[in-house]
Amino acid sequence: MDKALCLLLLTTWEFCPPNAPIPQKAIIAGHDSDGSPLYVGRAIHEGDQLPGKVAANRHMAYVSYGGREYRKSAFDVLVNGNVSWVRSGFGEVPRNAILGGRTWNGEPLYIGRANYRGSLAPGKIFQRHRTLYISYGGREISIRDYEVLVEN
């Protein structure tokens, strides 16, 4: 494969300031319970860089932390790349899993997704806790069986 083409396919994070449109090449992760698309995003909260969901129709990212859901108006969106979702669970992630962020003390957080109450929502895989956390309805939801976002 052409080296320039390879560089175009690598996943990267693009900053979205408040009220900015979602980048054209944003990676769709699933859908909200109302059917609207959800994208892979991340935002800073309490010193952690947390993977979560981006709802384009609300121009907002949602991350979970300490049992609650937090709304963020400035966030990063994952763009480009040749990616797919792989079934996993209980904190396990494949070698080619995409790093979504880190805790304040350096623990890696990977990108996962799961079905919950009519949505297919992305969130953070916290290996030490052996779970995927998604934000939904103001709460942080723990899910043991999930899919992991990987670079092909």
LUMNUGU-510016 format. One record per atom (N, C-alpha, C): x, y, z; residue number from 0. Coordinates in steps of 0.05 Angstrom, whole numbers, plus 5000, padded with zeros to 4 digits. Layout:
residues N
<rec east="X" north="Y" up="Z" num="NUM"/>
...
***
This chain:
residues 152
<rec east="5017" north="4976" up="5000" num="0"/>
<rec east="5000" north="5000" up="5000" num="0"/>
<rec east="5018" north="5025" up="5000" num="0"/>
<rec east="5010" north="5045" up="4986" num="1"/>
<rec east="5024" north="5071" up="4984" num="1"/>
<rec east="5026" north="5083" up="5012" num="1"/>
<rec east="5050" north="5092" up="5020" num="2"/>
<rec east="5055" north="5103" up="5046" num="2"/>
<rec east="5036" north="5127" up="5052" num="2"/>
<rec east="5031" north="5144" up="5033" num="3"/>
<rec east="5013" north="5167" up="5037" num="3"/>
<rec east="4985" north="5157" up="5043" num="3"/>
<rec east="4976" north="5136" up="5029" num="4"/>
<rec east="4950" north="5125" up="5034" num="4"/>
<rec east="4948" north="5113" up="5062" num="4"/>
<rec east="4969" north="5100" up="5071" num="5"/>
<rec east="4970" north="5089" up="5098" num="5"/>
<rec east="4966" north="5110" up="5119" num="5"/>
<rec east="4980" north="5133" up="5115" num="6"/>
<rec east="4978" north="5155" up="5134" num="6"/>
<rec east="4949" north="5166" up="5136" num="6"/>
<rec east="4935" north="5166" up="5113" num="7"/>
<rec east="4908" north="5176" up="5113" num="7"/>
<rec east="4889" north="5158" up="5128" num="7"/>
<rec east="4895" north="5132" up="5130" num="8"/>
<rec east="4877" north="5113" up="5142" num="8"/>
<rec east="4881" north="5111" up="5173" num="8"/>
<rec east="4902" north="5123" up="5184" num="9"/>
<rec east="4906" north="5121" up="5213" num="9"/>
<rec east="4885" north="5137" up="5228" num="9"/>
<rec east="4875" north="5125" up="5249" num="10"/>
<rec east="4856" north="5140" up="5266" num="10"/>
<rec east="4871" north="5162" up="5280" num="10"/>
<rec east="4857" north="5185" up="5283" num="11"/>
<rec east="4868" north="5207" up="5298" num="11"/>
<rec east="4845" north="5221" up="5313" num="11"/>
<rec east="4852" north="5238" up="5331" num="12"/>
<rec east="4832" north="5253" up="5346" num="12"/>
<rec east="4831" north="5281" up="5336" num="12"/>
<rec east="4808" north="5292" up="5332" num="13"/>
<rec east="4804" north="5320" up="5323" num="13"/>
<rec east="4788" north="5335" up="5344" num="13"/>
<rec east="4799" north="5358" up="5353" num="14"/>
<rec east="4785" north="5374" up="5373" num="14"/>
<rec east="4760" north="5387" up="5362" num="14"/>
<rec east="4739" north="5387" up="5377" num="15"/>
<rec east="4714" north="5400" up="5370" num="15"/>
<rec east="4707" north="5421" up="5392" num="15"/>
<rec east="4711" north="5446" up="5385" num="16"/>
<rec east="4703" north="5467" up="5404" num="16"/>
<rec east="4673" north="5469" up="5407" num="16"/>
<rec east="4663" north="5482" up="5428" num="17"/>
<rec east="4634" north="5484" up="5431" num="17"/>
<rec east="4619" north="5494" up="5406" num="17"/>
<rec east="4597" north="5481" up="5400" num="18"/>
<rec east="4580" north="5487" up="5377" num="18"/>
<rec east="4592" north="5483" up="5350" num="18"/>
<rec east="4615" north="5471" up="5348" num="19"/>
<rec east="4627" north="5465" up="5322" num="19"/>
<rec east="4614" north="5440" up="5310" num="19"/>
<rec east="4613" north="5438" up="5284" num="20"/>
<rec east="4602" north="5414" up="5271" num="20"/>
<rec east="4620" north="5390" up="5276" num="20"/>
<rec east="4609" north="5366" up="5276" num="21"/>
<rec east="4624" north="5342" up="5278" num="21"/>
<rec east="4640" north="5338" up="5252" num="21"/>
<rec east="4666" north="5331" up="5254" num="22"/>
<rec east="4682" north="5327" up="5230" num="22"/>
<rec east="4670" north="5306" up="5211" num="22"/>
<rec east="4673" north="5311" up="5185" num="23"/>
<rec east="4661" north="5293" up="5165" num="23"/>
<rec east="4670" north="5264" up="5167" num="23"/>
<rec east="4695" north="5260" up="5175" num="24"/>
<rec east="4705" north="5232" up="5176" num="24"/>
<rec east="4704" north="5220" up="5204" num="24"/>
<rec east="4686" north="5231" up="5221" num="25"/>
<rec east="4682" north="5221" up="5248" num="25"/>
<rec east="4673" north="5192" up="5247" num="25"/>
<rec east="4682" north="5176" up="5266" num="26"/>
<rec east="4676" north="5147" up="5266" num="26"/>
<rec east="4650" north="5143" up="5282" num="26"/>
<rec east="4630" north="5132" up="5268" num="27"/>
<rec east="4604" north="5127" up="5280" num="27"/>
<rec east="4607" north="5102" up="5298" num="27"/>
<rec east="4598" north="5104" up="5322" num="28"/>
<rec east="4600" north="5082" up="5341" num="28"/>
<rec east="4574" north="5067" up="5345" num="28"/>
<rec east="4552" north="5080" up="5339" num="29"/>
<rec east="4526" north="5067" up="5344" num="29"/>
<rec east="4504" north="5087" up="5341" num="29"/>
<rec east="4483" north="5085" up="5358" num="30"/>
<rec east="4460" north="5102" up="5357" num="30"/>
<rec east="4448" north="5106" up="5385" num="30"/>
<rec east="4435" north="5128" up="5388" num="31"/>
<rec east="4421" north="5134" up="5413" num="31"/>
<rec east="4394" north="5120" up="5413" num="31"/>
<rec east="4381" north="5119" up="5435" num="32"/>
<rec east="4355" north="5105" up="5436" num="32"/>
<rec east="4334" north="5118" up="5419" num="32"/>
<rec east="4338" north="5143" up="5410" num="33"/>
<rec east="4320" north="5156" up="5391" num="33"/>
<rec east="4328" north="5151" up="5362" num="33"/>
<rec east="4349" north="5136" up="5357" num="34"/>
<rec east="4358" north="5129" up="5331" num="34"/>
<rec east="4380" north="5147" up="5319" num="34"/>
<rec east="4385" north="5170" up="5332" num="35"/>
<rec east="4406" north="5188" up="5322" num="35"/>
<rec east="4434" north="5176" up="5326" num="35"/>
<rec east="4453" north="5183" up="5307" num="36"/>
<rec east="4479" north="5171" up="5309" num="36"/>
<rec east="4495" north="5181" up="5333" num="36"/>
<rec east="4512" north="5162" up="5343" num="37"/>
<rec east="4531" north="5169" up="5364" num="37"/>
<rec east="4559" north="5164" up="5352" num="37"/>
<rec east="4577" north="5182" up="5358" num="38"/>
<rec east="4605" north="5180" up="5349" num="38"/>
<rec east="4623" north="5174" up="5372" num="38"/>
<rec east="4648" north="5165" up="5365" num="39"/>
<rec east="4668" north="5160" up="5386" num="39"/>
<rec east="4681" north="5187" up="5393" num="39"/>
<rec east="4680" north="5193" up="5419" num="40"/>
<rec east="4692" north="5218" up="5429" num="40"/>
<rec east="4707" north="5214" up="5454" num="40"/>
<rec east="4719" north="5235" up="5464" num="41"/>
<rec east="4732" north="5234" up="5490" num="41"/>
<rec east="4733" north="5263" up="5501" num="41"/>
<rec east="4735" north="5265" up="5527" num="42"/>
<rec east="4736" north="5292" up="5540" num="42"/>
<rec east="4751" north="5289" up="5567" num="42"/>
<rec east="4760" north="5311" up="5577" num="43"/>
<rec east="4774" north="5312" up="5602" num="43"/>
<rec east="4754" north="5316" up="5625" num="43"/>
<rec east="4756" north="5299" up="5646" num="44"/>
<rec east="4740" north="5303" up="5670" num="44"/>
<rec east="4756" north="5293" up="5694" num="44"/>
<rec east="4758" north="5310" up="5715" num="45"/>
<rec east="4773" north="5303" up="5739" num="45"/>
<rec east="4801" north="5293" up="5734" num="45"/>
<rec east="4814" north="5305" up="5714" num="46"/>
<rec east="4841" north="5297" up="5707" num="46"/>
<rec east="4844" north="5272" up="5690" num="46"/>
<rec east="4822" north="5259" up="5684" num="47"/>
<rec east="4822" north="5235" up="5666" num="47"/>
<rec east="4815" north="5244" up="5638" num="47"/>
<rec east="4826" north="5231" up="5619" num="48"/>
<rec east="4818" north="5234" up="5591" num="48"/>
<rec east="4800" north="5210" up="5585" num="48"/>
<rec east="4773" north="5215" up="5584" num="49"/>
<rec east="4754" north="5193" up="5583" num="49"/>
<rec east="4741" north="5189" up="5556" num="49"/>
<rec east="4742" north="5165" up="5545" num="50"/>
<rec east="4727" north="5159" up="5521" num="50"/>
<rec east="4697" north="5159" up="5527" num="50"/>
<rec east="4681" north="5167" up="5508" num="51"/>
<rec east="4652" north="5168" up="5512" num="51"/>
<rec east="4638" north="5170" up="5485" num="51"/>
<rec east="4614" north="5181" up="5487" num="52"/>
<rec east="4597" north="5184" up="5463" num="52"/>
<rec east="4594" north="5213" up="5456" num="52"/>
<rec east="4591" north="5218" up="5430" num="53"/>
<rec east="4585" north="5245" up="5420" num="53"/>
<rec east="4558" north="5244" up="5405" num="53"/>
<rec east="4540" north="5261" up="5414" num="54"/>
<rec east="4514" north="5264" up="5401" num="54"/>
<rec east="4515" north="5289" up="5383" num="54"/>
<rec east="4517" north="5285" up="5357" num="55"/>
<rec east="4519" north="5308" up="5339" num="55"/>
<rec east="4495" north="5326" up="5340" num="55"/>
<rec east="4471" north="5314" up="5343" num="56"/>
<rec east="4447" north="5331" up="5344" num="56"/>
<rec east="4445" north="5349" up="5368" num="56"/>
<rec east="4461" north="5344" up="5388" num="57"/>
<rec east="4462" north="5361" up="5412" num="57"/>
<rec east="4488" north="5376" up="5415" num="57"/>
<rec east="4507" north="5371" up="5396" num="58"/>
<rec east="4534" north="5383" up="5398" num="58"/>
<rec east="4546" north="5379" up="5425" num="58"/>
<rec east="4545" north="5354" up="5435" num="59"/>
<rec east="4554" north="5349" up="5462" num="59"/>
<rec east="4567" north="5321" up="5464" num="59"/>
<rec east="4588" north="5319" up="5481" num="60"/>
<rec east="4600" north="5294" up="5488" num="60"/>
<rec east="4590" north="5286" up="5515" num="60"/>
<rec east="4588" north="5260" up="5519" num="61"/>
<rec east="4579" north="5249" up="5545" num="61"/>
<rec east="4599" north="5229" up="5554" num="61"/>
<rec east="4610" north="5233" up="5579" num="62"/>
<rec east="4629" north="5214" up="5590" num="62"/>
<rec east="4618" north="5206" up="5618" num="62"/>
<rec east="4628" north="5183" up="5627" num="63"/>
<rec east="4619" north="5173" up="5653" num="63"/>
<rec east="4643" north="5173" up="5672" num="63"/>
<rec east="4636" north="5178" up="5698" num="64"/>
<rec east="4656" north="5179" up="5718" num="64"/>
<rec east="4642" north="5177" up="5746" num="64"/>
<rec east="4652" north="5159" up="5762" num="65"/>
<rec east="4643" north="5158" up="5790" num="65"/>
<rec east="4613" north="5153" up="5793" num="65"/>
<rec east="4601" north="5138" up="5774" num="66"/>
<rec east="4573" north="5132" up="5776" num="66"/>
<rec east="4554" north="5151" up="5762" num="66"/>
<rec east="4565" north="5173" up="5750" num="67"/>
<rec east="4548" north="5193" up="5738" num="67"/>
<rec east="4556" north="5198" up="5709" num="67"/>
<rec east="4538" north="5210" up="5694" num="68"/>
<rec east="4543" north="5219" up="5667" num="68"/>
<rec east="4549" north="5249" up="5667" num="68"/>
<rec east="4569" north="5257" up="5651" num="69"/>
<rec east="4576" north="5286" up="5650" num="69"/>
<rec east="4575" north="5295" up="5621" num="69"/>
<rec east="4564" north="5319" up="5616" num="70"/>
<rec east="4562" north="5331" up="5590" num="70"/>
<rec east="4586" north="5349" up="5586" num="70"/>
<rec east="4597" north="5348" up="5562" num="71"/>
<rec east="4620" north="5365" up="5555" num="71"/>
<rec east="4615" north="5379" up="5529" num="71"/>
<rec east="4619" north="5405" up="5528" num="72"/>
<rec east="4614" north="5420" up="5504" num="72"/>
<rec east="4639" north="5422" up="5486" num="72"/>
<rec east="4663" north="5417" up="5497" num="73"/>
<rec east="4688" north="5416" up="5482" num="73"/>
<rec east="4699" north="5388" up="5486" num="73"/>
<rec east="4707" north="5375" up="5463" num="74"/>
<rec east="4715" north="5347" up="5464" num="74"/>
<rec east="4731" north="5340" up="5439" num="74"/>
<rec east="4742" north="5316" up="5439" num="75"/>
<rec east="4755" north="5305" up="5415" num="75"/>
<rec east="4737" north="5285" up="5403" num="75"/>
<rec east="4739" north="5282" up="5376" num="76"/>
<rec east="4724" north="5262" up="5361" num="76"/>
<rec east="4745" north="5245" up="5346" num="76"/>
<rec east="4741" north="5219" up="5346" num="77"/>
<rec east="4758" north="5201" up="5331" num="77"/>
<rec east="4751" north="5201" up="5302" num="77"/>
<rec east="4771" north="5205" up="5285" num="78"/>
<rec east="4766" north="5208" up="5256" num="78"/>
<rec east="4785" north="5189" up="5240" num="78"/>
<rec east="4776" north="5184" up="5215" num="79"/>
<rec east="4792" north="5168" up="5196" num="79"/>
<rec east="4796" north="5139" up="5206" num="79"/>
<rec east="4813" north="5126" up="5192" num="80"/>
<rec east="4820" north="5099" up="5201" num="80"/>
<rec east="4804" north="5077" up="5188" num="80"/>
<rec east="4817" north="5054" up="5189" num="81"/>
<rec east="4805" north="5029" up="5180" num="81"/>
<rec east="4800" north="5013" up="5206" num="81"/>
<rec east="4776" north="5015" up="5217" num="82"/>
<rec east="4770" north="5003" up="5243" num="82"/>
<rec east="4747" north="4983" up="5241" num="82"/>
<rec east="4745" north="4967" up="5262" num="83"/>
<rec east="4722" north="4949" up="5265" num="83"/>
<rec east="4718" north="4944" up="5295" num="83"/>
<rec east="4695" north="4931" up="5300" num="84"/>
<rec east="4688" north="4924" up="5328" num="84"/>
<rec east="4690" north="4894" up="5332" num="84"/>
<rec east="4703" north="4886" up="5354" num="85"/>
<rec east="4709" north="4858" up="5361" num="85"/>
<rec east="4696" north="4852" up="5387" num="85"/>
<rec east="4682" north="4829" up="5389" num="86"/>
<rec east="4669" north="4821" up="5414" num="86"/>
<rec east="4690" north="4814" up="5435" num="86"/>
<rec east="4684" north="4822" up="5459" num="87"/>
<rec east="4701" north="4817" up="5482" num="87"/>
<rec east="4685" north="4820" up="5508" num="87"/>
<rec east="4699" north="4822" up="5530" num="88"/>
<rec east="4686" north="4826" up="5555" num="88"/>
<rec east="4705" north="4823" up="5579" num="88"/>
<rec east="4695" north="4831" up="5602" num="89"/>
<rec east="4709" north="4828" up="5628" num="89"/>
<rec east="4737" north="4841" up="5628" num="89"/>
<rec east="4739" north="4864" up="5615" num="90"/>
<rec east="4764" north="4879" up="5616" num="90"/>
<rec east="4784" north="4871" up="5595" num="90"/>
<rec east="4778" north="4851" up="5579" num="91"/>
<rec east="4797" north="4842" up="5559" num="91"/>
<rec east="4796" north="4860" up="5534" num="91"/>
<rec east="4819" north="4866" up="5523" num="92"/>
<rec east="4821" north="4881" up="5498" num="92"/>
<rec east="4842" north="4868" up="5480" num="92"/>
<rec east="4838" north="4866" up="5454" num="93"/>
<rec east="4858" north="4855" up="5436" num="93"/>
<rec east="4882" north="4874" up="5433" num="93"/>
<rec east="4904" north="4863" up="5422" num="94"/>
<rec east="4929" north="4879" up="5419" num="94"/>
<rec east="4925" north="4904" up="5402" num="94"/>
<rec east="4907" north="4902" up="5382" num="95"/>
<rec east="4904" north="4925" up="5364" num="95"/>
<rec east="4880" north="4943" up="5372" num="95"/>
<rec east="4872" north="4941" up="5398" num="96"/>
<rec east="4851" north="4959" up="5408" num="96"/>
<rec east="4861" north="4988" up="5407" num="96"/>
<rec east="4842" north="5006" up="5401" num="97"/>
<rec east="4849" north="5034" up="5400" num="97"/>
<rec east="4848" north="5047" up="5427" num="97"/>
<rec east="4869" north="5060" up="5435" num="98"/>
<rec east="4871" north="5074" up="5461" num="98"/>
<rec east="4853" north="5098" up="5460" num="98"/>
<rec east="4835" north="5101" up="5479" num="99"/>
<rec east="4816" north="5123" up="5479" num="99"/>
<rec east="4824" north="5145" up="5499" num="99"/>
<rec east="4840" north="5139" up="5519" num="100"/>
<rec east="4848" north="5159" up="5538" num="100"/>
<rec east="4863" north="5146" up="5561" num="100"/>
<rec east="4866" north="5161" up="5582" num="101"/>
<rec east="4881" north="5151" up="5606" num="101"/>
<rec east="4869" north="5164" up="5631" num="101"/>
<rec east="4872" north="5149" up="5653" num="102"/>
<rec east="4865" north="5161" up="5679" num="102"/>
<rec east="4887" north="5180" up="5687" num="102"/>
<rec east="4882" north="5196" up="5708" num="103"/>
<rec east="4902" north="5216" up="5717" num="103"/>
<rec east="4928" north="5203" up="5724" num="103"/>
<rec east="4928" north="5177" up="5732" num="104"/>
<rec east="4953" north="5164" up="5740" num="104"/>
<rec east="4964" north="5146" up="5718" num="104"/>
<rec east="4954" north="5149" up="5693" num="105"/>
<rec east="4966" north="5135" up="5670" num="105"/>
<rec east="4954" north="5109" up="5662" num="105"/>
<rec east="4933" north="5100" up="5675" num="106"/>
<rec east="4920" north="5074" up="5667" num="106"/>
<rec east="4906" north="5078" up="5640" num="106"/>
<rec east="4911" north="5059" up="5621" num="107"/>
<rec east="4898" north="5062" up="5595" num="107"/>
<rec east="4868" north="5057" up="5596" num="107"/>
<rec east="4853" north="5072" up="5579" num="108"/>
<rec east="4824" north="5068" up="5576" num="108"/>
<rec east="4819" north="5063" up="5546" num="108"/>
<rec east="4807" north="5041" up="5540" num="109"/>
<rec east="4801" north="5034" up="5512" num="109"/>
<rec east="4772" north="5040" up="5505" num="109"/>
<rec east="4766" north="5039" up="5479" num="110"/>
<rec east="4740" north="5046" up="5469" num="110"/>
<rec east="4724" north="5020" up="5465" num="110"/>
<rec east="4701" north="5020" up="5478" num="111"/>
<rec east="4683" north="4997" up="5475" num="111"/>
<rec east="4655" north="5007" up="5469" num="111"/>
<rec east="4637" north="4989" up="5463" num="112"/>
<rec east="4608" north="4996" up="5459" num="112"/>
<rec east="4591" north="4972" up="5467" num="112"/>
<rec east="4566" north="4979" up="5474" num="113"/>
<rec east="4547" north="4958" up="5481" num="113"/>
<rec east="4519" north="4968" up="5477" num="113"/>
<rec east="4500" north="4949" up="5475" num="114"/>
<rec east="4472" north="4956" up="5474" num="114"/>
<rec east="4461" north="4960" up="5502" num="114"/>
<rec east="4445" north="4982" up="5504" num="115"/>
<rec east="4433" north="4987" up="5530" num="115"/>
<rec east="4407" north="5004" up="5525" num="115"/>
<rec east="4385" north="4993" up="5533" num="116"/>
<rec east="4359" north="5007" up="5531" num="116"/>
<rec east="4354" north="5020" up="5504" num="116"/>
<rec east="4358" north="5004" up="5483" num="117"/>
<rec east="4352" north="5014" up="5456" num="117"/>
<rec east="4373" north="5030" up="5443" num="117"/>
<rec east="4396" north="5034" up="5457" num="118"/>
<rec east="4418" north="5048" up="5445" num="118"/>
<rec east="4442" north="5029" up="5441" num="118"/>
<rec east="4459" north="5036" up="5423" num="119"/>
<rec east="4485" north="5023" up="5419" num="119"/>
<rec east="4506" north="5045" up="5425" num="119"/>
<rec east="4516" north="5045" up="5449" num="120"/>
<rec east="4531" north="5068" up="5460" num="120"/>
<rec east="4561" north="5061" up="5465" num="120"/>
<rec east="4579" north="5079" up="5456" num="121"/>
<rec east="4607" north="5076" up="5462" num="121"/>
<rec east="4613" north="5086" up="5490" num="121"/>
<rec east="4635" north="5076" up="5501" num="122"/>
<rec east="4644" north="5085" up="5527" num="122"/>
<rec east="4673" north="5076" up="5532" num="122"/>
<rec east="4681" north="5075" up="5558" num="123"/>
<rec east="4708" north="5069" up="5565" num="123"/>
<rec east="4711" north="5040" up="5576" num="123"/>
<rec east="4731" north="5026" up="5567" num="124"/>
<rec east="4737" north="5000" up="5579" num="124"/>
<rec east="4759" north="5005" up="5599" num="124"/>
<rec east="4753" north="4998" up="5624" num="125"/>
<rec east="4772" north="5002" up="5646" num="125"/>
<rec east="4780" north="4974" up="5654" num="125"/>
<rec east="4804" north="4966" up="5645" num="126"/>
<rec east="4813" north="4938" up="5649" num="126"/>
<rec east="4815" north="4930" up="5678" num="126"/>
<rec east="4824" north="4948" up="5696" num="127"/>
<rec east="4827" north="4941" up="5724" num="127"/>
<rec east="4800" north="4934" up="5736" num="127"/>
<rec east="4779" north="4948" up="5727" num="128"/>
<rec east="4752" north="4942" up="5737" num="128"/>
<rec east="4738" north="4920" up="5722" num="128"/>
<rec east="4751" north="4910" up="5701" num="129"/>
<rec east="4741" north="4888" up="5684" num="129"/>
<rec east="4713" north="4894" up="5672" num="129"/>
<rec east="4710" north="4919" up="5662" num="130"/>
<rec east="4683" north="4927" up="5652" num="130"/>
<rec east="4685" north="4949" up="5632" num="130"/>
<rec east="4663" north="4952" up="5617" num="131"/>
<rec east="4658" north="4976" up="5600" num="131"/>
<rec east="4639" north="4993" up="5615" num="131"/>
<rec east="4645" north="5019" up="5616" num="132"/>
<rec east="4627" north="5038" up="5628" num="132"/>
<rec east="4616" north="5056" up="5605" num="132"/>
<rec east="4590" north="5058" up="5604" num="133"/>
<rec east="4577" north="5077" up="5586" num="133"/>
<rec east="4561" north="5097" up="5602" num="133"/>
<rec east="4556" north="5120" up="5590" num="134"/>
<rec east="4538" north="5139" up="5603" num="134"/>
<rec east="4510" north="5137" up="5590" num="134"/>
<rec east="4490" north="5138" up="5608" num="135"/>
<rec east="4463" north="5137" up="5598" num="135"/>
<rec east="4444" north="5148" up="5619" num="135"/>
<rec east="4427" north="5167" up="5611" num="136"/>
<rec east="4407" north="5177" up="5629" num="136"/>
<rec east="4417" north="5189" up="5654" num="136"/>
<rec east="4441" north="5202" up="5653" num="137"/>
<rec east="4452" north="5215" up="5677" num="137"/>
<rec east="4469" north="5197" up="5694" num="137"/>
<rec east="4471" north="5171" up="5686" num="138"/>
<rec east="4485" north="5152" up="5703" num="138"/>
<rec east="4508" north="5139" up="5688" num="138"/>
<rec east="4526" north="5127" up="5703" num="139"/>
<rec east="4548" north="5110" up="5692" num="139"/>
<rec east="4538" north="5081" up="5694" num="139"/>
<rec east="4537" north="5067" up="5672" num="140"/>
<rec east="4527" north="5040" up="5670" num="140"/>
<rec east="4551" north="5021" up="5666" num="140"/>
<rec east="4553" north="5000" up="5681" num="141"/>
<rec east="4575" north="4980" up="5679" num="141"/>
<rec east="4564" north="4956" up="5663" num="141"/>
<rec east="4579" north="4949" up="5642" num="142"/>
<rec east="4571" north="4926" up="5625" num="142"/>
<rec east="4595" north="4908" up="5621" num="142"/>
<rec east="4591" north="4882" up="5626" num="143"/>
<rec east="4613" north="4863" up="5625" num="143"/>
<rec east="4618" north="4852" up="5597" num="143"/>
<rec east="4597" north="4849" up="5580" num="144"/>
<rec east="4600" north="4839" up="5553" num="144"/>
<rec east="4598" north="4862" up="5534" num="144"/>
<rec east="4617" north="4866" up="5516" num="145"/>
<rec east="4618" north="4889" up="5499" num="145"/>
<rec east="4634" north="4883" up="5474" num="145"/>
<rec east="4636" north="4904" up="5457" num="146"/>
<rec east="4654" north="4903" up="5434" num="146"/>
<rec east="4676" north="4924" up="5438" num="146"/>
<rec east="4699" north="4918" up="5426" num="147"/>
<rec east="4723" north="4935" up="5428" num="147"/>
<rec east="4728" north="4947" up="5401" num="147"/>
<rec east="4735" north="4972" up="5399" num="148"/>
<rec east="4743" north="4984" up="5374" num="148"/>
<rec east="4772" north="4978" up="5368" num="148"/>
<rec east="4778" north="4967" up="5345" num="149"/>
<rec east="4806" north="4959" up="5338" num="149"/>
<rec east="4813" north="4971" up="5311" num="149"/>
<rec east="4839" north="4975" up="5308" num="150"/>
<rec east="4851" north="4984" up="5283" num="150"/>
<rec east="4856" north="4959" up="5266" num="150"/>
<rec east="4846" north="4959" up="5241" num="151"/>
<rec east="4850" north="4935" up="5223" num="151"/>
<rec east="4878" north="4935" up="5212" num="151"/>
***
